[in-house]
Amino acid sequence: MAVEAATGAVVPKDELKALQRQLATRTKICQRRGEILQSKLRSQSCEIDRLEAENSEQRQNNNVLQLEVARLKRAQRTNVQDLAHLAAWLVSLANAKGVALDPATLDILNRRGWHPSKRQARAARP
């Protein structure tokens, strides 16, 4: 028996049932693909949320480390200034008392680019 299609074409009933089965199968395949894609999208959304949280945490850690580096640089600069002051005081005291600095101290001062006055002689080695 034949069935008249919406376009006016006549389609045999067996062929119509086969086409309906094909359509149902393809519909199920498309639905399954849609479900798979939605599942992947949900997984990716969760991963993005996790990465954003991790990124935020890493930025906070980075800020903490930058502050610590700045603090250490300030402390180091202060230490260098203090040591330079002490070295100047040591050289001044040695000059005032007429005491020669020992070779190790003079070597340290020379390595740091500070050359005590030429009047200062090296201490005699024991």
Chimera marker file (.cmm) of the C-alpha trace (Angstrom):
<marker_set name="trace">
<marker id="1" x="0.000" y="0.000" z="0.000" r="1" g="1" b="0" radius="0.5"/>
<marker id="2" x="1.296" y="3.465" z="-0.848" r="1" g="1" b="0" radius="0.5"/>
<marker id="3" x="1.073" y="6.627" z="1.234" r="1" g="1" b="0" radius="0.5"/>
<marker id="4" x="0.906" y="10.116" z="-0.199" r="1" g="1" b="0" radius="0.5"/>
<marker id="5" x="3.686" y="12.350" z="1.095" r="1" g="1" b="0" radius="0.5"/>
<marker id="6" x="3.260" y="16.043" z="1.923" r="1" g="1" b="0" radius="0.5"/>
<marker id="7" x="4.918" y="16.934" z="-1.356" r="1" g="1" b="0" radius="0.5"/>
<marker id="8" x="2.372" y="14.959" z="-3.240" r="1" g="1" b="0" radius="0.5"/>
<marker id="9" x="4.722" y="12.072" z="-4.020" r="1" g="1" b="0" radius="0.5"/>
<marker id="10" x="3.504" y="8.561" z="-3.398" r="1" g="1" b="0" radius="0.5"/>
<marker id="11" x="5.796" y="6.507" z="-1.122" r="1" g="1" b="0" radius="0.5"/>
<marker id="12" x="5.282" y="2.785" z="-0.505" r="1" g="1" b="0" radius="0.5"/>
<marker id="13" x="4.357" y="2.020" z="3.135" r="1" g="1" b="0" radius="0.5"/>
<marker id="14" x="7.356" y="-0.305" z="3.669" r="1" g="1" b="0" radius="0.5"/>
<marker id="15" x="9.710" y="2.355" z="2.410" r="1" g="1" b="0" radius="0.5"/>
<marker id="16" x="8.029" y="4.920" z="4.665" r="1" g="1" b="0" radius="0.5"/>
<marker id="17" x="8.555" y="2.692" z="7.725" r="1" g="1" b="0" radius="0.5"/>
<marker id="18" x="12.202" y="2.181" z="6.763" r="1" g="1" b="0" radius="0.5"/>
<marker id="19" x="12.648" y="5.943" z="6.428" r="1" g="1" b="0" radius="0.5"/>
<marker id="20" x="10.974" y="6.483" z="9.807" r="1" g="1" b="0" radius="0.5"/>
<marker id="21" x="13.340" y="3.939" z="11.416" r="1" g="1" b="0" radius="0.5"/>
<marker id="22" x="16.318" y="5.656" z="9.790" r="1" g="1" b="0" radius="0.5"/>
<marker id="23" x="15.062" y="9.002" z="11.052" r="1" g="1" b="0" radius="0.5"/>
<marker id="24" x="14.571" y="7.622" z="14.582" r="1" g="1" b="0" radius="0.5"/>
<marker id="25" x="18.071" y="6.070" z="14.536" r="1" g="1" b="0" radius="0.5"/>
<marker id="26" x="19.677" y="9.288" z="13.319" r="1" g="1" b="0" radius="0.5"/>
<marker id="27" x="17.705" y="11.288" z="15.886" r="1" g="1" b="0" radius="0.5"/>
<marker id="28" x="18.982" y="9.025" z="18.676" r="1" g="1" b="0" radius="0.5"/>
<marker id="29" x="22.550" y="9.343" z="17.357" r="1" g="1" b="0" radius="0.5"/>
<marker id="30" x="22.236" y="13.144" z="17.283" r="1" g="1" b="0" radius="0.5"/>
<marker id="31" x="20.752" y="13.182" z="20.789" r="1" g="1" b="0" radius="0.5"/>
<marker id="32" x="23.581" y="10.983" z="22.069" r="1" g="1" b="0" radius="0.5"/>
<marker id="33" x="26.180" y="13.251" z="20.432" r="1" g="1" b="0" radius="0.5"/>
<marker id="34" x="24.454" y="16.250" z="21.997" r="1" g="1" b="0" radius="0.5"/>
<marker id="35" x="24.590" y="14.577" z="25.426" r="1" g="1" b="0" radius="0.5"/>
<marker id="36" x="28.285" y="13.755" z="24.954" r="1" g="1" b="0" radius="0.5"/>
<marker id="37" x="29.044" y="17.341" z="23.925" r="1" g="1" b="0" radius="0.5"/>
<marker id="38" x="27.079" y="18.725" z="26.882" r="1" g="1" b="0" radius="0.5"/>
<marker id="39" x="29.002" y="16.419" z="29.208" r="1" g="1" b="0" radius="0.5"/>
<marker id="40" x="32.313" y="17.593" z="27.728" r="1" g="1" b="0" radius="0.5"/>
<marker id="41" x="31.184" y="21.195" z="28.056" r="1" g="1" b="0" radius="0.5"/>
<marker id="42" x="30.313" y="20.685" z="31.740" r="1" g="1" b="0" radius="0.5"/>
<marker id="43" x="33.704" y="19.044" z="32.335" r="1" g="1" b="0" radius="0.5"/>
<marker id="44" x="35.508" y="21.889" z="30.605" r="1" g="1" b="0" radius="0.5"/>
<marker id="45" x="33.511" y="24.434" z="32.603" r="1" g="1" b="0" radius="0.5"/>
<marker id="46" x="34.538" y="22.716" z="35.852" r="1" g="1" b="0" radius="0.5"/>
<marker id="47" x="38.164" y="22.650" z="34.680" r="1" g="1" b="0" radius="0.5"/>
<marker id="48" x="38.023" y="26.369" z="33.847" r="1" g="1" b="0" radius="0.5"/>
<marker id="49" x="36.635" y="27.123" z="37.313" r="1" g="1" b="0" radius="0.5"/>
<marker id="50" x="39.408" y="25.047" z="38.904" r="1" g="1" b="0" radius="0.5"/>
<marker id="51" x="42.090" y="26.767" z="36.816" r="1" g="1" b="0" radius="0.5"/>
<marker id="52" x="40.696" y="30.218" z="37.640" r="1" g="1" b="0" radius="0.5"/>
<marker id="53" x="40.827" y="29.412" z="41.344" r="1" g="1" b="0" radius="0.5"/>
<marker id="54" x="44.381" y="28.087" z="40.975" r="1" g="1" b="0" radius="0.5"/>
<marker id="55" x="45.359" y="31.168" z="38.970" r="1" g="1" b="0" radius="0.5"/>
<marker id="56" x="43.972" y="33.431" z="41.683" r="1" g="1" b="0" radius="0.5"/>
<marker id="57" x="45.919" y="31.514" z="44.320" r="1" g="1" b="0" radius="0.5"/>
<marker id="58" x="49.110" y="31.699" z="42.247" r="1" g="1" b="0" radius="0.5"/>
<marker id="59" x="48.671" y="35.462" z="41.817" r="1" g="1" b="0" radius="0.5"/>
<marker id="60" x="48.300" y="35.859" z="45.577" r="1" g="1" b="0" radius="0.5"/>
<marker id="61" x="51.427" y="33.759" z="46.148" r="1" g="1" b="0" radius="0.5"/>
<marker id="62" x="53.264" y="35.833" z="43.552" r="1" g="1" b="0" radius="0.5"/>
<marker id="63" x="52.265" y="39.060" z="45.319" r="1" g="1" b="0" radius="0.5"/>
<marker id="64" x="53.434" y="37.668" z="48.666" r="1" g="1" b="0" radius="0.5"/>
<marker id="65" x="56.771" y="36.653" z="47.124" r="1" g="1" b="0" radius="0.5"/>
<marker id="66" x="57.217" y="40.053" z="45.461" r="1" g="1" b="0" radius="0.5"/>
<marker id="67" x="56.622" y="41.765" z="48.793" r="1" g="1" b="0" radius="0.5"/>
<marker id="68" x="59.120" y="39.420" z="50.460" r="1" g="1" b="0" radius="0.5"/>
<marker id="69" x="61.735" y="40.139" z="47.764" r="1" g="1" b="0" radius="0.5"/>
<marker id="70" x="61.201" y="43.885" z="48.230" r="1" g="1" b="0" radius="0.5"/>
<marker id="71" x="61.566" y="43.488" z="52.011" r="1" g="1" b="0" radius="0.5"/>
<marker id="72" x="64.773" y="41.468" z="51.606" r="1" g="1" b="0" radius="0.5"/>
<marker id="73" x="66.206" y="44.038" z="49.187" r="1" g="1" b="0" radius="0.5"/>
<marker id="74" x="65.491" y="46.836" z="51.657" r="1" g="1" b="0" radius="0.5"/>
<marker id="75" x="67.093" y="44.826" z="54.469" r="1" g="1" b="0" radius="0.5"/>
<marker id="76" x="70.125" y="44.069" z="52.299" r="1" g="1" b="0" radius="0.5"/>
<marker id="77" x="70.490" y="47.722" z="51.320" r="1" g="1" b="0" radius="0.5"/>
<marker id="78" x="70.299" y="48.707" z="55.003" r="1" g="1" b="0" radius="0.5"/>
<marker id="79" x="72.884" y="46.058" z="55.911" r="1" g="1" b="0" radius="0.5"/>
<marker id="80" x="75.253" y="47.320" z="53.206" r="1" g="1" b="0" radius="0.5"/>
<marker id="81" x="74.853" y="50.888" z="54.441" r="1" g="1" b="0" radius="0.5"/>
<marker id="82" x="75.470" y="49.784" z="58.032" r="1" g="1" b="0" radius="0.5"/>
<marker id="83" x="78.574" y="47.820" z="57.034" r="1" g="1" b="0" radius="0.5"/>
<marker id="84" x="79.904" y="50.761" z="55.028" r="1" g="1" b="0" radius="0.5"/>
<marker id="85" x="79.365" y="52.993" z="58.054" r="1" g="1" b="0" radius="0.5"/>
<marker id="86" x="81.168" y="50.517" z="60.321" r="1" g="1" b="0" radius="0.5"/>
<marker id="87" x="84.039" y="50.181" z="57.843" r="1" g="1" b="0" radius="0.5"/>
<marker id="88" x="84.406" y="53.965" z="57.689" r="1" g="1" b="0" radius="0.5"/>
<marker id="89" x="84.339" y="54.121" z="61.473" r="1" g="1" b="0" radius="0.5"/>
<marker id="90" x="86.961" y="51.335" z="61.693" r="1" g="1" b="0" radius="0.5"/>
<marker id="91" x="89.292" y="53.079" z="59.233" r="1" g="1" b="0" radius="0.5"/>
<marker id="92" x="88.784" y="56.423" z="60.983" r="1" g="1" b="0" radius="0.5"/>
<marker id="93" x="89.486" y="54.881" z="64.380" r="1" g="1" b="0" radius="0.5"/>
<marker id="94" x="92.562" y="53.058" z="63.078" r="1" g="1" b="0" radius="0.5"/>
<marker id="95" x="93.868" y="56.311" z="61.570" r="1" g="1" b="0" radius="0.5"/>
<marker id="96" x="93.178" y="58.277" z="64.759" r="1" g="1" b="0" radius="0.5"/>
<marker id="97" x="94.938" y="55.732" z="66.953" r="1" g="1" b="0" radius="0.5"/>
<marker id="98" x="97.753" y="55.151" z="64.493" r="1" g="1" b="0" radius="0.5"/>
<marker id="99" x="96.985" y="51.446" z="64.301" r="1" g="1" b="0" radius="0.5"/>
<marker id="100" x="97.404" y="49.691" z="60.978" r="1" g="1" b="0" radius="0.5"/>
<marker id="101" x="94.588" y="47.459" z="59.774" r="1" g="1" b="0" radius="0.5"/>
<marker id="102" x="95.406" y="43.805" z="59.388" r="1" g="1" b="0" radius="0.5"/>
<marker id="103" x="95.882" y="42.424" z="55.832" r="1" g="1" b="0" radius="0.5"/>
<marker id="104" x="92.596" y="40.482" z="55.843" r="1" g="1" b="0" radius="0.5"/>
<marker id="105" x="90.603" y="43.620" z="56.681" r="1" g="1" b="0" radius="0.5"/>
<marker id="106" x="92.431" y="45.621" z="54.009" r="1" g="1" b="0" radius="0.5"/>
<marker id="107" x="91.734" y="42.872" z="51.463" r="1" g="1" b="0" radius="0.5"/>
<marker id="108" x="88.032" y="42.959" z="52.325" r="1" g="1" b="0" radius="0.5"/>
<marker id="109" x="87.925" y="46.740" z="51.958" r="1" g="1" b="0" radius="0.5"/>
<marker id="110" x="89.816" y="46.572" z="48.643" r="1" g="1" b="0" radius="0.5"/>
<marker id="111" x="87.457" y="43.885" z="47.281" r="1" g="1" b="0" radius="0.5"/>
<marker id="112" x="84.527" y="46.144" z="48.137" r="1" g="1" b="0" radius="0.5"/>
<marker id="113" x="86.138" y="49.029" z="46.247" r="1" g="1" b="0" radius="0.5"/>
<marker id="114" x="87.090" y="51.027" z="49.289" r="1" g="1" b="0" radius="0.5"/>
<marker id="115" x="90.748" y="51.868" z="49.484" r="1" g="1" b="0" radius="0.5"/>
<marker id="116" x="91.838" y="53.263" z="52.846" r="1" g="1" b="0" radius="0.5"/>
<marker id="117" x="94.055" y="56.325" z="52.653" r="1" g="1" b="0" radius="0.5"/>
<marker id="118" x="97.624" y="55.824" z="51.509" r="1" g="1" b="0" radius="0.5"/>
<marker id="119" x="98.821" y="56.986" z="54.938" r="1" g="1" b="0" radius="0.5"/>
<marker id="120" x="97.503" y="53.740" z="56.416" r="1" g="1" b="0" radius="0.5"/>
<marker id="121" x="100.177" y="51.079" z="56.306" r="1" g="1" b="0" radius="0.5"/>
<marker id="122" x="99.492" y="47.394" z="56.506" r="1" g="1" b="0" radius="0.5"/>
<marker id="123" x="99.965" y="45.741" z="59.861" r="1" g="1" b="0" radius="0.5"/>
<marker id="124" x="103.045" y="43.649" z="60.128" r="1" g="1" b="0" radius="0.5"/>
<marker id="125" x="102.393" y="39.957" z="59.767" r="1" g="1" b="0" radius="0.5"/>
<marker id="126" x="103.116" y="37.916" z="62.867" r="1" g="1" b="0" radius="0.5"/>
<link id1="1" id2="2" r="1" g="1" b="0" radius="0.2"/>
<link id1="2" id2="3" r="1" g="1" b="0" radius="0.2"/>
<link id1="3" id2="4" r="1" g="1" b="0" radius="0.2"/>
<link id1="4" id2="5" r="1" g="1" b="0" radius="0.2"/>
<link id1="5" id2="6" r="1" g="1" b="0" radius="0.2"/>
<link id1="6" id2="7" r="1" g="1" b="0" radius="0.2"/>
<link id1="7" id2="8" r="1" g="1" b="0" radius="0.2"/>
<link id1="8" id2="9" r="1" g="1" b="0" radius="0.2"/>
<link id1="9" id2="10" r="1" g="1" b="0" radius="0.2"/>
<link id1="10" id2="11" r="1" g="1" b="0" radius="0.2"/>
<link id1="11" id2="12" r="1" g="1" b="0" radius="0.2"/>
<link id1="12" id2="13" r="1" g="1" b="0" radius="0.2"/>
<link id1="13" id2="14" r="1" g="1" b="0" radius="0.2"/>
<link id1="14" id2="15" r="1" g="1" b="0" radius="0.2"/>
<link id1="15" id2="16" r="1" g="1" b="0" radius="0.2"/>
<link id1="16" id2="17" r="1" g="1" b="0" radius="0.2"/>
<link id1="17" id2="18" r="1" g="1" b="0" radius="0.2"/>
<link id1="18" id2="19" r="1" g="1" b="0" radius="0.2"/>
<link id1="19" id2="20" r="1" g="1" b="0" radius="0.2"/>
<link id1="20" id2="21" r="1" g="1" b="0" radius="0.2"/>
<link id1="21" id2="22" r="1" g="1" b="0" radius="0.2"/>
<link id1="22" id2="23" r="1" g="1" b="0" radius="0.2"/>
<link id1="23" id2="24" r="1" g="1" b="0" radius="0.2"/>
<link id1="24" id2="25" r="1" g="1" b="0" radius="0.2"/>
<link id1="25" id2="26" r="1" g="1" b="0" radius="0.2"/>
<link id1="26" id2="27" r="1" g="1" b="0" radius="0.2"/>
<link id1="27" id2="28" r="1" g="1" b="0" radius="0.2"/>
<link id1="28" id2="29" r="1" g="1" b="0" radius="0.2"/>
<link id1="29" id2="30" r="1" g="1" b="0" radius="0.2"/>
<link id1="30" id2="31" r="1" g="1" b="0" radius="0.2"/>
<link id1="31" id2="32" r="1" g="1" b="0" radius="0.2"/>
<link id1="32" id2="33" r="1" g="1" b="0" radius="0.2"/>
<link id1="33" id2="34" r="1" g="1" b="0" radius="0.2"/>
<link id1="34" id2="35" r="1" g="1" b="0" radius="0.2"/>
<link id1="35" id2="36" r="1" g="1" b="0" radius="0.2"/>
<link id1="36" id2="37" r="1" g="1" b="0" radius="0.2"/>
<link id1="37" id2="38" r="1" g="1" b="0" radius="0.2"/>
<link id1="38" id2="39" r="1" g="1" b="0" radius="0.2"/>
<link id1="39" id2="40" r="1" g="1" b="0" radius="0.2"/>
<link id1="40" id2="41" r="1" g="1" b="0" radius="0.2"/>
<link id1="41" id2="42" r="1" g="1" b="0" radius="0.2"/>
<link id1="42" id2="43" r="1" g="1" b="0" radius="0.2"/>
<link id1="43" id2="44" r="1" g="1" b="0" radius="0.2"/>
<link id1="44" id2="45" r="1" g="1" b="0" radius="0.2"/>
<link id1="45" id2="46" r="1" g="1" b="0" radius="0.2"/>
<link id1="46" id2="47" r="1" g="1" b="0" radius="0.2"/>
<link id1="47" id2="48" r="1" g="1" b="0" radius="0.2"/>
<link id1="48" id2="49" r="1" g="1" b="0" radius="0.2"/>
<link id1="49" id2="50" r="1" g="1" b="0" radius="0.2"/>
<link id1="50" id2="51" r="1" g="1" b="0" radius="0.2"/>
<link id1="51" id2="52" r="1" g="1" b="0" radius="0.2"/>
<link id1="52" id2="53" r="1" g="1" b="0" radius="0.2"/>
<link id1="53" id2="54" r="1" g="1" b="0" radius="0.2"/>
<link id1="54" id2="55" r="1" g="1" b="0" radius="0.2"/>
<link id1="55" id2="56" r="1" g="1" b="0" radius="0.2"/>
<link id1="56" id2="57" r="1" g="1" b="0" radius="0.2"/>
<link id1="57" id2="58" r="1" g="1" b="0" radius="0.2"/>
<link id1="58" id2="59" r="1" g="1" b="0" radius="0.2"/>
<link id1="59" id2="60" r="1" g="1" b="0" radius="0.2"/>
<link id1="60" id2="61" r="1" g="1" b="0" radius="0.2"/>
<link id1="61" id2="62" r="1" g="1" b="0" radius="0.2"/>
<link id1="62" id2="63" r="1" g="1" b="0" radius="0.2"/>
<link id1="63" id2="64" r="1" g="1" b="0" radius="0.2"/>
<link id1="64" id2="65" r="1" g="1" b="0" radius="0.2"/>
<link id1="65" id2="66" r="1" g="1" b="0" radius="0.2"/>
<link id1="66" id2="67" r="1" g="1" b="0" radius="0.2"/>
<link id1="67" id2="68" r="1" g="1" b="0" radius="0.2"/>
<link id1="68" id2="69" r="1" g="1" b="0" radius="0.2"/>
<link id1="69" id2="70" r="1" g="1" b="0" radius="0.2"/>
<link id1="70" id2="71" r="1" g="1" b="0" radius="0.2"/>
<link id1="71" id2="72" r="1" g="1" b="0" radius="0.2"/>
<link id1="72" id2="73" r="1" g="1" b="0" radius="0.2"/>
<link id1="73" id2="74" r="1" g="1" b="0" radius="0.2"/>
<link id1="74" id2="75" r="1" g="1" b="0" radius="0.2"/>
<link id1="75" id2="76" r="1" g="1" b="0" radius="0.2"/>
<link id1="76" id2="77" r="1" g="1" b="0" radius="0.2"/>
<link id1="77" id2="78" r="1" g="1" b="0" radius="0.2"/>
<link id1="78" id2="79" r="1" g="1" b="0" radius="0.2"/>
<link id1="79" id2="80" r="1" g="1" b="0" radius="0.2"/>
<link id1="80" id2="81" r="1" g="1" b="0" radius="0.2"/>
<link id1="81" id2="82" r="1" g="1" b="0" radius="0.2"/>
<link id1="82" id2="83" r="1" g="1" b="0" radius="0.2"/>
<link id1="83" id2="84" r="1" g="1" b="0" radius="0.2"/>
<link id1="84" id2="85" r="1" g="1" b="0" radius="0.2"/>
<link id1="85" id2="86" r="1" g="1" b="0" radius="0.2"/>
<link id1="86" id2="87" r="1" g="1" b="0" radius="0.2"/>
<link id1="87" id2="88" r="1" g="1" b="0" radius="0.2"/>
<link id1="88" id2="89" r="1" g="1" b="0" radius="0.2"/>
<link id1="89" id2="90" r="1" g="1" b="0" radius="0.2"/>
<link id1="90" id2="91" r="1" g="1" b="0" radius="0.2"/>
<link id1="91" id2="92" r="1" g="1" b="0" radius="0.2"/>
<link id1="92" id2="93" r="1" g="1" b="0" radius="0.2"/>
<link id1="93" id2="94" r="1" g="1" b="0" radius="0.2"/>
<link id1="94" id2="95" r="1" g="1" b="0" radius="0.2"/>
<link id1="95" id2="96" r="1" g="1" b="0" radius="0.2"/>
<link id1="96" id2="97" r="1" g="1" b="0" radius="0.2"/>
<link id1="97" id2="98" r="1" g="1" b="0" radius="0.2"/>
<link id1="98" id2="99" r="1" g="1" b="0" radius="0.2"/>
<link id1="99" id2="100" r="1" g="1" b="0" radius="0.2"/>
<link id1="100" id2="101" r="1" g="1" b="0" radius="0.2"/>
<link id1="101" id2="102" r="1" g="1" b="0" radius="0.2"/>
<link id1="102" id2="103" r="1" g="1" b="0" radius="0.2"/>
<link id1="103" id2="104" r="1" g="1" b="0" radius="0.2"/>
<link id1="104" id2="105" r="1" g="1" b="0" radius="0.2"/>
<link id1="105" id2="106" r="1" g="1" b="0" radius="0.2"/>
<link id1="106" id2="107" r="1" g="1" b="0" radius="0.2"/>
<link id1="107" id2="108" r="1" g="1" b="0" radius="0.2"/>
<link id1="108" id2="109" r="1" g="1" b="0" radius="0.2"/>
<link id1="109" id2="110" r="1" g="1" b="0" radius="0.2"/>
<link id1="110" id2="111" r="1" g="1" b="0" radius="0.2"/>
<link id1="111" id2="112" r="1" g="1" b="0" radius="0.2"/>
<link id1="112" id2="113" r="1" g="1" b="0" radius="0.2"/>
<link id1="113" id2="114" r="1" g="1" b="0" radius="0.2"/>
<link id1="114" id2="115" r="1" g="1" b="0" radius="0.2"/>
<link id1="115" id2="116" r="1" g="1" b="0" radius="0.2"/>
<link id1="116" id2="117" r="1" g="1" b="0" radius="0.2"/>
<link id1="117" id2="118" r="1" g="1" b="0" radius="0.2"/>
<link id1="118" id2="119" r="1" g="1" b="0" radius="0.2"/>
<link id1="119" id2="120" r="1" g="1" b="0" radius="0.2"/>
<link id1="120" id2="121" r="1" g="1" b="0" radius="0.2"/>
<link id1="121" id2="122" r="1" g="1" b="0" radius="0.2"/>
<link id1="122" id2="123" r="1" g="1" b="0" radius="0.2"/>
<link id1="123" id2="124" r="1" g="1" b="0" radius="0.2"/>
<link id1="124" id2="125" r="1" g="1" b="0" radius="0.2"/>
<link id1="125" id2="126" r="1" g="1" b="0" radius="0.2"/>
</marker_set>
